[in-house]
Amino acid sequence: MPRPPAPLLSVDRIRTAALEIIDQHGLEALTMRRLAHHIGVQAASLYNHVRTKEQLLHDVANELATEVDTSAFGRCDWRQALTIYLRSYRSVLARHPNIVPLLSAGPGRRESGLKLADAVHGGLVSAGWPPKYATMIGAATKYLVFGAAMGSFSQGFIDDEQLYAERYPNLAQAHLLRGRAEIDTEAFELALRVMLDGLTNLWESLEHPDGQQRDQPAGDHGDRD
């Protein structure tokens, strides 16, 4: 069978190509004309599969949300479930940092984003957290993971020892940070542990309706790797 003269299009291929442009050049760089050129087709042919650029961005964000692991809710204690969920979420955002501004706006009507929120809220409530606290924990975890994804702390410094030594003596070693990307991961893990420890203290202060203290998360405060 002869090869078709132009690449065959599909929603998946368009979505993948759009994410490639976003990853390489940023959200603002994505246009339907540029996307068509990237794939090797005419721009008009894209509209047979996606109505608008906004719908395409919606689809890309929706697809990324499916990569976040919420499977531990209902299977592990709440602390372990949050740990797995947040590490997974950070990993997804770290692979696609340019799309973070779009995702940070909230799920809106995106099905996968709403499923994430539903899984986290439902998992926490099922574990015994009051709905109000489950809502606030959902918000707090979003602040943590999106804050971590907005940019690299270590890459924010320049490799200029003299600059720091002469003008900022308390940052005399800051020029070494740029080559240590692990600082970002270690800092995220520190923030995660501090947040979970604080939630564990709050959890232990809450009471059942009968006045008895709630059970502590399994594993003596859960996963602290």
Secondary structure, 3 states (H helix, E strand, C coil): CCCCCCCCCCHHHHHHHHHHHHHHHCHHHCCHHHHHHHHCCCHHHHCCCCCCHHHHHHHHHHHHHCCCCCCCECCECHHHHHHHHHHHHHHHHHHCHHHHHHHHCCCCCCHHHHHHHHHHHHHHHHHCCCHHHHHHHHHHHHHHHHHHHCCCCHHHCCCCHHHHHHHCHHHCCHHHHHHCCHHHHHHHHHHHHHHHHHHHHHHHHCECCCCCECCCCHHHHCCCC
